[in-house]
Amino acid sequence: MPLTTDAEIKALLEDVRTIALVGASDRPTRPSNGVMATLQAHGYRVIPVNPQITGAHIHGEFVFRDLEQLGDPIDMVDIFRRSSEAGAVVDQAIAIGAKAVWLQLGVIDDAAAARAEAAGLKVVMDRCPAIDIPRLGVARIER
């Protein structure tokens, strides 16, 4: 079952340090851009992933093509993709050894969530960490 209680979600957010944000946008008006900035402001290292703008930089971070291209261990993969595309990203997250996947508001894929949980990943679905961090009083973490 995906994490749903405030205590579970807060514990995950306090545990995570490095986040890969799949579907990151370099356009300031896009929600993924604002969420990335918010996560960085709370002390997380956020690595943007978007094959359409690979090699660009968003908020000072190099944009990678896909999760497999990353060299650093990833605690959580934050997915800004349509529900129909989320499963493939979840499978990549499992393959790279991520500890958790977070499907953004409106992104729901029960089958992908079940695969992630079976592989030992924590799952949050249809929520936004930029909303939950201040709502739950998640302490600012130091990089």
TANOR-V202980 format. One line per field, one symbol per residue. ss: DSSP state (@ for helix, = for strand, . for the rest). burial: + if it has 16 or more other ideal C-beta (glycine too) atoms within 10 Angstrom, else -. A space follows every 50 residues. Layout:
ss: ???
burial: ???
This chain:
ss: .....@@@@@@@@@@..=====........@@@@@@@@@@@...=====. @@@...==..==.=..@@@......====...@@@@@@@@@@@@@@...= ===......@@@@@@@@@...===....@@@@@@@@.......
burial: -++-----++-++--+-+++++++++-----++-++-+++-+-+++++++ --+----+--+-++-++--+---++++++++-+--++-++-+++-+-+++ ++++--+-+--++-++----+++++-++++-++--+-+-----
